[in-house]
Amino acid sequence: MSKTAIVTGGSSGIGLQTALALKNDHGYEVYVFSRKPFEHPGLKHICCDVANEEDVNRAVSKVLEESGQLDLVINCAGMGISGALEFTELKEAKYLFDVNLFGTVNVNKACIPYLRESKGRIINISSVAGTVPIPFQSFYSASKAAINSYSLALANELKPFGISVCAVMPGDTATGFTAARRKNQEGDELYQGRISRSVSRMEKDEQQGADSTLAGKRIAGLAVRRKLPYLYTIGFSYKLVNLLIKILPVSLSQKLIYMLYAR
């Protein structure tokens, strides 16, 4: 019997490529969750807004009704906003956390009872931005840092049940995420153009980044490993960046980040 996986945010980008790799390379039956209708050969789709707990409970129940089991959950759903902190509307920041953090929480909460039966796995997609706080994308970085802490805490809570939890941190990846980012340029003149320069630099790095197909295959391959790591960074250069952030004095790492993204 094939194993069953749920991939949120699975209609595009890293989520779609992960879903395809699970299906084509590892034989999973894959259910894709996304807000908008979506069709792709071999993948099953359920419309679901991860920020809505009732919607999530309905979608997860449907998966179990159809498949009778659940072995793997990969939380890829996410969004980004940019702009100066002082000019960012609080409702925008709260919505970002509702999707990036609490959307992940909603899905995992609904799935844990079934993963307990299968001794399944949870992979939460974080970002290198969770360990490297990016100026003018502060709320996005904060949400991904929260995913890392949440995942580590959840891993210890669920370990006695045989459920493994991992947070995956991709670096720059070429996806539609860049175009979908909600950009706020308010205050750019006051900040002497630093907001627009910073976001443009980040978006250039993203679009010149790794192919999402590679990221999807890495995540799918990680999901079937004998032992799941607690934290996993995709790409040697980003592993090095995370190591440097850990070992450098904060004053020095902050100076480097300023030079790259805040000047």
FENPECOR-V811902 format. One record per residue. N is the residue number from 1. RES is the residue in one letter. NEAR is the number of other ideal C-beta (glycine too) atoms within 12 Angstrom. Layout:
BEGIN
[[N & RES & NEAR] [N & RES & NEAR]]
END
This chain:
BEGIN
[[1 & M & 11] [2 & S & 17] [3 & K & 28] [4 & T & 35] [5 & A & 46] [6 & I & 54] [7 & V & 52] [8 & T & 52] [9 & G & 44] [10 & G & 48] [11 & S & 33] [12 & S & 32] [13 & G & 39] [14 & I & 47] [15 & G & 45] [16 & L & 39] [17 & Q & 42] [18 & T & 51] [19 & A & 45] [20 & L & 32] [21 & A & 34] [22 & L & 42] [23 & K & 31] [24 & N & 21] [25 & D & 22] [26 & H & 27] [27 & G & 19] [28 & Y & 37] [29 & E & 27] [30 & V & 45] [31 & Y & 44] [32 & V & 41] [33 & F & 45] [34 & S & 35] [35 & R & 27] [36 & K & 17] [37 & P & 12] [38 & F & 24] [39 & E & 14] [40 & H & 23] [41 & P & 12] [42 & G & 21] [43 & L & 30] [44 & K & 29] [45 & H & 29] [46 & I & 35] [47 & C & 24] [48 & C & 38] [49 & D & 28] [50 & V & 44] [51 & A & 29] [52 & N & 23] [53 & E & 21] [54 & E & 15] [55 & D & 25] [56 & V & 36] [57 & N & 22] [58 & R & 21] [59 & A & 38] [60 & V & 34] [61 & S & 22] [62 & K & 23] [63 & V & 36] [64 & L & 25] [65 & E & 16] [66 & E & 17] [67 & S & 26] [68 & G & 17] [69 & Q & 26] [70 & L & 39] [71 & D & 38] [72 & L & 47] [73 & V & 53] [74 & I & 51] [75 & N & 48] [76 & C & 48] [77 & A & 49] [78 & G & 45] [79 & M & 35] [80 & G & 38] [81 & I & 36] [82 & S & 43] [83 & G & 33] [84 & A & 30] [85 & L & 26] [86 & E & 16] [87 & F & 23] [88 & T & 28] [89 & E & 18] [90 & L & 14] [91 & K & 13] [92 & E & 26] [93 & A & 30] [94 & K & 19] [95 & Y & 26] [96 & L & 35] [97 & F & 29] [98 & D & 26] [99 & V & 38] [100 & N & 43] [101 & L & 38] [102 & F & 28] [103 & G & 40] [104 & T & 42] [105 & V & 32] [106 & N & 32] [107 & V & 47] [108 & N & 43] [109 & K & 25] [110 & A & 34] [111 & C & 45] [112 & I & 27] [113 & P & 20] [114 & Y & 31] [115 & L & 35] [116 & R & 22] [117 & E & 18] [118 & S & 27] [119 & K & 22] [120 & G & 32] [121 & R & 44] [122 & I & 48] [123 & I & 52] [124 & N & 51] [125 & I & 51] [126 & S & 44] [127 & S & 45] [128 & V & 43] [129 & A & 43] [130 & G & 40] [131 & T & 31] [132 & V & 38] [133 & P & 29] [134 & I & 39] [135 & P & 31] [136 & F & 43] [137 & Q & 43] [138 & S & 33] [139 & F & 39] [140 & Y & 43] [141 & S & 35] [142 & A & 29] [143 & S & 39] [144 & K & 41] [145 & A & 30] [146 & A & 29] [147 & I & 43] [148 & N & 36] [149 & S & 23] [150 & Y & 31] [151 & S & 39] [152 & L & 24] [153 & A & 19] [154 & L & 34] [155 & A & 28] [156 & N & 16] [157 & E & 18] [158 & L & 29] [159 & K & 18] [160 & P & 11] [161 & F & 22] [162 & G & 18] [163 & I & 32] [164 & S & 34] [165 & V & 41] [166 & C & 36] [167 & A & 42] [168 & V & 44] [169 & M & 40] [170 & P & 44] [171 & G & 36] [172 & D & 32] [173 & T & 39] [174 & A & 26] [175 & T & 34] [176 & G & 22] [177 & F & 37] [178 & T & 28] [179 & A & 16] [180 & A & 21] [181 & R & 28] [182 & R & 25] [183 & K & 27] [184 & N & 28] [185 & Q & 23] [186 & E & 20] [187 & G & 20] [188 & D & 22] [189 & E & 13] [190 & L & 13] [191 & Y & 24] [192 & Q & 14] [193 & G & 19] [194 & R & 24] [195 & I & 33] [196 & S & 23] [197 & R & 22] [198 & S & 32] [199 & V & 33] [200 & S & 22] [201 & R & 27] [202 & M & 36] [203 & E & 28] [204 & K & 17] [205 & D & 27] [206 & E & 34] [207 & Q & 21] [208 & Q & 15] [209 & G & 28] [210 & A & 28] [211 & D & 21] [212 & S & 35] [213 & T & 23] [214 & L & 23] [215 & A & 39] [216 & G & 41] [217 & K & 26] [218 & R & 35] [219 & I & 48] [220 & A & 39] [221 & G & 23] [222 & L & 36] [223 & A & 40] [224 & V & 26] [225 & R & 18] [226 & R & 10] [227 & K & 12] [228 & L & 31] [229 & P & 23] [230 & Y & 28] [231 & L & 32] [232 & Y & 33] [233 & T & 35] [234 & I & 40] [235 & G & 24] [236 & F & 13] [237 & S & 18] [238 & Y & 32] [239 & K & 21] [240 & L & 17] [241 & V & 30] [242 & N & 30] [243 & L & 18] [244 & L & 20] [245 & I & 27] [246 & K & 16] [247 & I & 12] [248 & L & 19] [249 & P & 12] [250 & V & 14] [251 & S & 10] [252 & L & 14] [253 & S & 22] [254 & Q & 18] [255 & K & 15] [256 & L & 21] [257 & I & 31] [258 & Y & 19] [259 & M & 14] [260 & L & 22] [261 & Y & 30] [262 & A & 26] [263 & R & 18]]
END
